[in-house]
C-alpha cells in the first residue's frame, strides 16, 4: 500500500491492536498477529472500493472472516476547498 495511501497517525493505545488513520480519511484496525494477511486483505478491499467508486471509512482487520467495514460512495465525499485567489482591484493603475 506504500505510495497508494498516506499514513497520518498510528494509535497504539488499544491493547493488542494498531489503529491507523490515513490521509485519505480511512480508519483501519490491525491485530498484532499475521500482519501480512491483514495487509493483503486491506489491499483487496481497497482495490474493490476503487473499482466500484466507494470510500473506506472504517475497516477492522483484526476479525479474520467477514471484517466489519463502513464505507460511503466516493461521490459523496466533500472535496477539499479550493485555494482562495487574491482579489484583483477593479481600478487599473495607469502609468503616465
C-alpha positions, -999 to 999 in steps of 0.1 A, spaced: 0 0 0 31 22 0 26 50 -25 -12 45 -26 -22 59 8 -5 83 32 -3 72 69 -14 101 91 -15 86 126 -8 52 142 -25 48 176 -11 21 199 -32 29 229 -56 -1 224 -40 -33 238 -34 -59 211 -43 -35 182 -29 -8 159 -54 18 148 -42 35 117 -56 67 102 -47 76 67 -45 109 49 -74 98 27 -97 95 58 -96 58 64 -95 43 98 -80 8 99 -77 -15 129 -49 -42 127 -42 -70 150 -7 -78 161 -6 -113 146 -4 -123 109 2 -88 98 9 -98 62 -25 -114 57 -42 -83 71 -23 -61 47 -34 -83 18 -70 -81 29 -67 -43 31 -53 -42 -4 -83 -64 -17 -109 -42 0 -91 -10 -12 -89 -24 -48 -126 -33 -47 -136 1 -34 -116 19 -61 -133 -2 -89 -168 4 -76 -164 41 -66 -165 35 -28 -145 51 0 -135 31 31 -144 50 63 -135 22 88 -122 -13 84 -115 -37 113 -89 -63 100 -85 -79 134 -115 -101 126 -104 -130 104 -136 -135 84 -163 -110 75 -143 -80 87 -165 -51 98 -164 -24 71 -180 10 69 -179 28 35 -196 55 15 -199 64 -21 -168 82 -33 -191 108 -50 -204 117 -15 -170 128 -3 -167 165 0 -136 177 -18 -112 200 0 -119 236 -5 -102 253 -34 -75 277 -25 -85 314 -23 -74 336 -51 -61 370 -43 -85 398 -50 -78 419 -81 -86 455 -78 -112 468 -103 -91 500 -106 -63 497 -130 -32 517 -124 -22 539 -153 14 548 -156 18 581 -175 
